[in-house]
Amino acid sequence: MEKGAPFTRDLLPKRVTALEGERLRIRGYILPSFQQTGLTQFVLVRDNMECCFGPGAALHDCIVVRMRPGKSANFSVRPVAVAGTFRVDELLGPDGKHLAIYAMEGEEVR
């Protein structure tokens, strides 16, 4: 996928689409927000370099994590491992452009 290019599902490799609905554990960094504890939703990014926290990060560099009911996470500056069910789930902004293409129903964050 080219950074900034329009997204269509056919751009995804088969090894990614094969993970749809699978339970996996993925490591990354929680994108900082104003809330520090009791996070029920957050964005997991592949690294903590400043470029990934600003606008223009590649679509395949983040996962929107929505924790299962009753589950939550706390912000950390250190890498975390999130376990949950992976989905390809397109998130569009108000302008109709893609903000994210991956999502996870989070079960635990360590």
N, C-alpha and C positions, 0 to 999 in steps of 0.2 A: 504494500500500500504506500502510495506517495503521500507525504505530509501535505495536508491542505486539499488534497484531491477529493472529489465527491465519493462517498462510500456506497458500495453495493455489496450485498452478501456474497456474491460470487468472487469477490476479492479475497475472501478468507480461505486459508489453506484447509484441506480436508482434515489434517491432524487437529485443527482447532474446532471445526464443526463436529468432529467425532466426540469431542468432550462435552457437548451439549447434554445437560441433565446429569452429568457425572459428579460424584463427590470428590473434591480434590482439596489439597492444601497448597497455598501459594504464599510466597514471601514477598514483602514489599514494605512501603512506608505509608502511614496514614497521612493524607493531605491535611495540613493544619486548618483548623477552623476556630471559631470563638469558643466552642464547647470543648472541654477537656475530658470530662468523665460522662459515663452513661450514654455513649454514642450508640444510637440505633441504626444510623446510616452514615456512611463516610465513603470517601474515594481512596482506593488503594493505588499507589503509583509505584513504578518499578525502581526508582531511586529518589534520593532526596536532594538532587542537584536543583538549583534555583530554576533552571529552564523548565523542569517538569511541573513546578508549582505555578507557573505563570501561564498566560494564554498561549495557544499555539502548540501545545504538546500533541504528540501523535495519538490518534485514537486508540491504537493498540497498546499504549503505555499505561492505561488505567482501567480499573474495574470498580464499578459502583457496587458497594457492599450494603445490603439491607439485612440487618440481623433478624433472626427468627424472633417471634414474639417471646418476651421474657428474657432475651439475651441482649447483651450490650458489650461495648468495648471502651477502653480508655485510651486517650491519645498518648503516643510515645514518640520521642525523636529517634528511637532505635527501630530497626526493622522488626516487623511482626509477621507471624504466620497465621493466615486466615484459612479455616477449614469450612467448607460449605458446598453447596450445589451450584455449579457453573452454568451460565446461560449466555447466549448471544442475544442481547436485548438492547436495541437501539434507543438511545436517549437523545431527543432533539431539543434544541434551544428554541426560544421564542421566534428566532429568525428562520427556523426550519433547518438549520445546520446541525450536524451531529456533534454532540458533546462527548458521548461515550458509546461504545458498541458492546462492551462486556459488562455482565452483572453477576453477582453471587448472592445467594441466600446464605448468610453467615451463621454458622453454628457455634464457633469458638474462635477467639483471637488470643494468641500467645506471643 
